[in-house]
Each structure stands twice: as C-alpha cells, then as structure tokens.
Amino acid sequence: NTIEALLTPWLGEHIEWKQVVSVGVSPLFLMGFLMEWQVRKARGPGHHMWHQFEWKEIWANLNLGASYQVFEFIAHALVTGAAVMWFYEHRVFDVPVNAWTLLPVFVAVEFCYYWFHRTSHRVRWFWSAHVVHHSSEKMNMSTALRQSLLYSITGWWLFFMPLVILGVHPGVVFFLYACDLAYQFFIHTESVGKFHPWLEYWFDTPSNHRVHHGRNPRYIDKNYGGVLIVFDRWFGTYQEELAEEPVEYGIVRQIHSHTI
C-alpha cells in the first residue's frame, strides 16, 4: 500500500510496524500525559501530585523509552524481521484480514500477549527485561515508556509466532500489537478511579493495571492483560484493586534509583 511504499526506502523490506505505530502515536502520548498532569494539578496537593510526578523519574522513563525504540529498530533490521518472515513462509494457511476477521485476530494477539506478559513475570530470562518496567515506584503515564533494551535480546516476538505460522501476516500481527501497547499507555495513571463494573470486568482499566504494578503480596503477578482482562479472570490471575489496600508500586527489592 501507499504507506508501506513510503516507509520501505527508509526502514527496509521488513517494516517494524510495532515501532512505527508507537512512534506515530507519540503526540497522543504527550497529550495524554499533559492532560493527566493538569488533572492532578487541579485536584491540589491533597492528591499527592508531587509524589507521583517526580521529574527525575519522568526523565529516566523518557530516556528508557527512546533507547528501547532505537534498539528495537536495530534488532528488527538485523535479526527479527528476517526471522519472522521465515516463520511466515512456512505458514499453514493464508488468513485474510477484513471486517470479519479483524476482531478475532486482535483477540488472538491479545491472547498471545497475555502469555508473553505472564511468562515475563514467571521466567527469569524474560523477567530480566520486564523488571525495568516494574522498577518504577511511581505511577503516571510516563511509566508506560519505562522499557528495557533487553527486550531486543530475550525474544518477545516468539510468543506471537503461532499466529504467523497459522497464516496472519506479521505486519498485521505487530500492527495490532502496537495498538494494544498504545492503549496500555493511557492506563498507567492514578488520575482515574474505577469505571462501570461491566468495563472493569472485560477490559484492563487504570484500576486493574495499578494492581499489576503493585508490590503488595496480594497484588504481585496479577492482571497480565493488555486491553482485555478476561483472560486473567479465566486463568486465575485476576485481582481487584481494593480500597482498603492501596497499591505500593515497584518491585519486592526496591532499587531507589533513577540511573538508567
């Protein structure tokens, strides 16, 4: 298509759609963060604004996010792009993407993400990358940018290869995964309380995701979903945010550092 034709001379034959989309929606991320800042500021000091918006922390998050983007582009150009296309060349079917298949494919991407995310907490090899994201002791939208360079090494993309082997084009898989990740940026916040119970049941919301970042024993290793939270409910990893137990953010052994 036209967009792919424009990007190919700059990004090579195998375009890394996950990173392209992430960079493309960065202005929306900035707008979301500024809106979050204004909401917290308007609520006054009683809402602990200055505790959750620490500029050293935000600066570290931005640098980690930018470094992660660069390393992902490099890894895709050198290894991941060719490896993913090798899987696609050995696909079983050709899965079309249209109005009838788009939603099921997205749910399948979300399902793969659930298991990738769960494995990133339960297997040390993958936790070595994911721990960076959880090392923040704050919760604001910039925390979503706190990513590790090791993702390029640990092999996150392998969790999505079943869809590619099934016959979904890698560009579609990673584009939808990018949409999944973009949604998650906006749920890294304390500025929003709980939504209607129906939304809280089906979707990963700010409330549900705050639990995921908690180091409280009750909250550890819970709520792995990206956009949907139903897989957590079905596979026994769901935990509701409790009013009587505020979330304490970070990891079990806090590092108390802004060094990247």
VOGU-3710 file (C-alpha; in Angstrom, 3 decimals, decimal comma):
1> ntiealltpw> 0,000/0,000/0,000  0,960/3,684/-0,130  2,217/3,916/3,463  4,359/0,809/3,083  5,789/2,109/-0,188  6,801/5,358/1,503  8,403/3,652/4,502  10,264/0,842/2,740  13,155/3,033/1,412  13,768/4,267/4,955
11> lgehiewkqv> 13,036/1,181/7,053  13,884/-1,687/4,715  11,849/-4,537/3,281  10,563/-5,824/6,620  8,942/-2,849/8,298  8,727/-2,991/12,089  5,117/-1,917/12,388  5,093/-2,111/16,166  7,700/0,611/16,445  6,352/2,645/13,520
21> vsvgvsplfl> 2,929/2,863/15,152  4,428/3,582/18,573  6,438/6,485/17,213  3,498/7,712/15,165  1,157/7,982/18,155  3,760/9,679/20,360  1,955/13,055/20,070  -1,130/11,391/21,565  1,024/10,065/24,389  2,317/13,571/25,083
31> mgflmewqvr> -1,207/14,999/25,046  -2,397/12,274/27,417  0,443/12,927/29,833  -0,161/16,695/29,833  -3,871/16,137/30,462  -3,033/13,786/33,319  -0,683/16,410/34,767  -3,346/19,105/34,601  -5,962/16,853/36,222  -3,662/16,016/39,113
41> kargpghhmw> -2,619/19,647/39,472  -6,233/20,825/39,555  -7,040/18,410/42,357  -4,491/20,053/44,630  -1,710/18,825/46,929  -4,036/16,536/48,854  -3,847/14,080/45,953  -0,065/13,607/46,309  0,661/15,031/42,878  4,285/15,805/43,590
51> hqfewkeiwa> 4,868/12,296/44,865  3,682/10,711/41,611  5,224/13,306/39,253  8,912/13,307/40,040  10,871/14,834/37,184  13,973/12,689/37,633  11,747/9,654/37,313  9,937/11,025/34,272  13,238/11,893/32,577  14,526/8,358/33,192
61> nlnlgasyqv> 11,311/6,933/31,724  11,630/9,062/28,583  15,253/8,055/28,053  14,487/4,381/28,564  11,578/4,610/26,119  13,677/6,302/23,437  16,557/3,838/23,855  14,138/0,934/23,655  12,702/2,246/20,379  16,141/2,566/18,804
71> fefiahalvt> 17,260/-0,902/19,879  14,022/-2,489/18,647  14,504/-0,935/15,207  18,085/-2,215/15,070  17,144/-5,710/16,239  14,346/-5,892/13,689  16,643/-4,802/10,861  19,372/-7,293/11,796  17,506/-10,353/13,038  13,829/-10,185/13,952
81> gaavmwfyeh> 12,425/-9,087/10,603  14,051/-11,911/8,663  13,249/-14,481/11,369  9,590/-13,524/11,447  9,308/-13,732/7,663  10,884/-17,195/7,779  8,029/-18,310/10,017  5,526/-16,692/7,665  6,981/-18,512/4,674  6,162/-21,771/6,496
91> rvfdvpvnaw> 2,591/-20,769/7,337  -0,203/-23,323/7,265  -2,967/-21,079/5,898  -3,471/-17,587/4,495  -5,661/-15,737/6,971  -7,356/-12,750/5,327  -7,771/-9,541/7,291  -11,133/-7,927/6,750  -14,140/-6,664/8,687  -14,999/-10,245/9,709
101> tllpvfvave> -11,561/-11,378/10,833  -10,019/-8,223/12,308  -11,613/-8,519/15,753  -10,871/-12,264/16,166  -7,273/-11,667/15,096  -6,959/-8,833/17,610  -8,311/-11,056/20,395  -5,780/-13,710/19,325  -2,978/-11,118/19,527  -4,219/-10,173/22,995
111> fcyywfhrts> -4,204/-13,858/23,975  -0,573/-14,178/22,844  0,272/-11,004/24,748  -1,298/-12,393/27,918  1,017/-15,409/27,834  4,041/-13,312/26,908  3,314/-10,959/29,799  2,657/-13,784/32,233  5,859/-15,549/31,197  7,750/-12,257/31,600
121> hrvrwfwsah> 6,856/-12,381/35,294  7,345/-16,094/35,914  10,502/-16,921/33,900  13,731/-15,180/34,894  15,056/-14,917/31,329  12,103/-12,748/30,307  11,822/-11,030/33,700  15,362/-9,711/33,200  13,886/-7,353/30,597  10,462/-6,731/32,098
131> vvhhssekmn> 11,745/-5,882/35,583  12,839/-2,467/34,308  9,229/-1,524/33,653  8,202/-2,559/37,153  11,113/-0,924/38,948  9,351/2,443/38,976  7,930/3,424/42,356  5,588/5,950/40,716  2,505/5,617/38,558  1,842/8,078/35,786
141> mstalrqsll> 1,597/7,743/32,029  5,327/8,207/31,534  5,798/4,926/33,421  4,476/3,141/30,320  7,597/4,308/28,455  9,905/2,683/31,004  11,132/-0,214/28,858  14,293/-2,304/28,682  16,861/-2,668/25,930  16,948/-6,387/26,725
151> ysitgwwlff> 13,587/-6,937/25,037  15,563/-6,965/21,778  17,526/-9,962/23,066  15,077/-12,031/25,105  12,791/-12,846/22,168  9,407/-11,317/22,978  8,307/-11,778/19,359  8,376/-15,587/19,620  5,103/-15,519/21,564  3,321/-14,120/18,502
161> mplvilgvhp> 4,727/-16,610/16,006  1,838/-19,114/16,399  -0,371/-16,527/14,671  2,201/-16,012/11,938  2,545/-19,747/11,370  -1,237/-20,005/11,277  -1,191/-17,514/8,428  -1,690/-13,993/9,775  0,734/-11,605/8,093  3,442/-10,375/10,527
171> gvvfflyacd> 2,670/-6,778/9,650  -0,908/-7,270/10,804  0,165/-9,059/13,987  2,627/-6,363/15,006  0,352/-3,510/13,961  -2,397/-4,845/16,221  0,128/-5,484/18,974  1,217/-1,852/18,666  -2,417/-0,781/19,094  -2,566/-2,988/22,184
181> layqffihte> 0,534/-1,308/23,615  -0,739/2,169/22,727  -3,910/1,520/24,715  -1,816/0,476/27,697  -0,052/3,833/27,808  -3,245/5,526/28,961  -3,997/3,079/31,787  -0,744/3,877/33,602  -2,345/6,519/35,792  -3,770/7,297/39,197
191> svgkfhpwle> -5,907/10,134/37,836  -8,796/7,803/37,009  -10,685/5,717/39,521  -12,831/2,704/38,743  -15,172/2,541/35,772  -18,545/0,843/35,472  -18,353/-2,801/36,675  -19,058/-4,044/33,154  -15,946/-2,256/31,818  -13,876/-3,392/34,783
201> ywfdtpsnhr> -14,936/-6,982/34,079  -13,922/-7,081/30,418  -11,144/-4,533/29,999  -7,796/-3,707/31,513  -8,514/-0,366/33,166  -6,348/2,030/35,200  -7,648/0,345/38,348  -6,853/-3,142/37,090  -3,432/-2,101/35,846  -2,471/-0,343/39,068
211> vhhgrnpryi> -2,829/-3,731/40,729  -0,430/-5,198/38,177  2,254/-2,718/39,242  1,801/-3,388/42,952  4,444/-4,970/45,155  1,881/-5,810/47,829  1,849/-9,601/48,320  -1,826/-9,698/47,318  -1,125/-7,838/44,064  2,113/-9,449/42,843
221> dknyggvliv> 1,876/-11,288/39,497  -1,724/-10,354/38,760  -3,655/-8,763/35,866  -1,459/-9,537/32,864  -3,965/-8,438/30,215  -3,234/-5,635/27,769  -6,590/-4,397/26,512  -8,720/-7,239/27,876  -8,741/-8,556/31,432  -10,964/-11,592/30,859
231> fdrwfgtyqe> -8,050/-13,968/30,271  -6,850/-13,153/33,793  -10,284/-13,996/35,132  -10,398/-17,249/33,185  -6,854/-18,370/34,061  -6,880/-17,377/37,731  -4,559/-14,360/37,662  -7,085/-11,600/38,323  -7,065/-9,374/41,389  -9,345/-6,409/42,008
241> elaeepveyg> -7,931/-3,150/43,370  -9,088/-2,920/46,964  -9,898/0,374/48,676  -8,565/-0,980/51,978  -5,189/-1,853/50,448  -3,645/0,969/48,395  -1,167/-0,147/45,762  2,506/0,186/46,645  4,363/0,459/43,350  7,670/-1,132/42,450
251> ivrqihshti> 9,411/-4,463/42,897  9,965/-6,553/46,005  13,556/-5,348/46,382  13,297/-1,682/45,535  16,320/-0,098/43,842  15,520/3,554/44,768  17,438/4,888/41,764  16,860/6,998/38,672  20,020/5,781/36,938  19,462/4,252/33,518
//
